[in-house]
Amino acid sequence: MKVKNKVNAVLLFSTLATVGMASAGPQVTVNFKNETDENAVYVRGSSSNELTTYSNASPKPGAVAAGASTSFNVRPSGASPISYATVRYQAGFKTCQFTTSYLMTSTPGGVRTPKWNRSAVSGGGARCDVTVTSVNYSNHNWVVDFIMR
């Protein structure tokens, strides 16, 4: 009888773990392109979105030379249906804060629809562009380009 209880406990745990992994939101691949004439420094922000993005990023975002680019993945934490990446870069006086997010929305009729958002806030004369360049509709992972000019 004890063996049966242990087997049931293992099956329950593995089922819950699988459900948790299956319900986690998609990951985003961030391509940051520094099209300025100066090195861009990654600015570690203090907002919860910036802190979570940094802690879930692999590899960790860092400085990017003038005219160069970098890429990193951001995996969602836990089983949240919301995924996002919020990063801030500074090149000289120019600053860009980029955000991209994913959310599974529901219409009044109960139809679930994925939605990808993007935005950029510029400062110091910078031009900041965000483009979702691809989406994998089977798992909703997406790729976004953050461009600083």
N, C-alpha and C positions, 0 to 999 in steps of 0.2 A: 504494500500500500504506500509506503514511503517513497519508493521509486516512482510510482505513478504520480504522486504529488510533485516530486522534483521535476519530472518530465513536463507536467502541466505548467509548472512555474517557468521553466525554460522556454516553452512554447509561447506562453503569454508575454514574457519579456521580449523575445525576438519579434513577435508580432507588433508589439507597441513600438519597438525600435524601428521597424520597417515602416510603420505608419508615420512615425515622426520624420523619417528621412524622405518619404514620398510627399509629405505635405510641406516641406521646406520650399521657400521661394527659389526662383532661378538665380543664377549668377550672372554678373555683368563683367565683360572684358572691357577695360578702359584703355584707349589709345590716346595718349597725350602728345600733342605736337607743339613744340615751341618754335614759332615762326617769327620770333623777335630777334633783335641783334644782341641781346644780353642773355646770360644764363638765367633760367627760371628756377626759383627755389620753391620746393614744396613747403607750404605753411601749415603746420599742424594746428588746426583750429580747436576751439573749445566747445563747439556745439556737440550735442550727443550724436548727430548724424555724421559729423566729421570724425569724431573719436571712434565710432563704430566702424566707419569705412576704413580707417587706418588699421584698426585691430583685425579686421576681416580680410585685408588686402594681402595678396601674395603675388610677386614679391612686394615689399613695402614701397610706396611711392617715395621718390627722392628728387634731387636736383636734376635738371635736364639742360644740357648745353644749348647754346644758341643754334637754331637750325636743326636740332636733333629731336628725337621722339623716344617715348618709353611706353611700355604696356604693363598692365597688371590686372589680376582678376580679383573681384570682390564677391565673396560668398555670403549669403544671408546668414544671420545668426538665428539659431533655434528653428522653430517651425513656423515662423512668421510668413504670412502670404504676401508680405511687402518686401521688396528688395530695392536697394538703392546704393548709390555712390555719390558722395559729396566731397569734393576736393578743392583746394585753393592753391594757386601758384602766384608768385610775384617775380617779375623781371624788371629790375630797376624800380621805377615808380609805377609801372603797369601792374595791375592785379586782375585776376580772373577767379571767380568762384563758380565752379561747375556743379550741376546736380543732374542726376538721371535716376529715374525710379520706375518700378513695375508694380502694378496692383491688379488683382483679379477683381473686376467690378461685376455687379449683378444688376440687371435691368428689372423694372417692375414685374415683368413676366417671368422672372427667374432665370433668364439666360445669362450665363457667366461669360464675360468678355475680358480678355487681357488688355491692359493699357500700359503703354510705355510713355513716360513723360521726360522732358529735358528742359533745362534752363541754364542760363549763364548770366552772371552779374559782373560787369566790367568796371574798372576804376583806373584813374591815372592815364587816360587816353588809350587804354587797351581795347582791342576788338576781340571778343570771346565768342567762339562759335561751337555749337553742340549739334552733332548729327548722329542719329541712330543708323548705323550702316548695315546691320544684319540682325535677323531674329531667327532663332530655331523654334519653329512652332510646335515641335513635339515636346520640348521641355521648357520653353519660353526663355532660355538663356539668350542674352543679346549682347551686341558689340556696339560701343559708342565711341565716337571721335570727339575729343575735347581739343580745340585748336586755339592757341593764344597768339595774337598778332599785335 
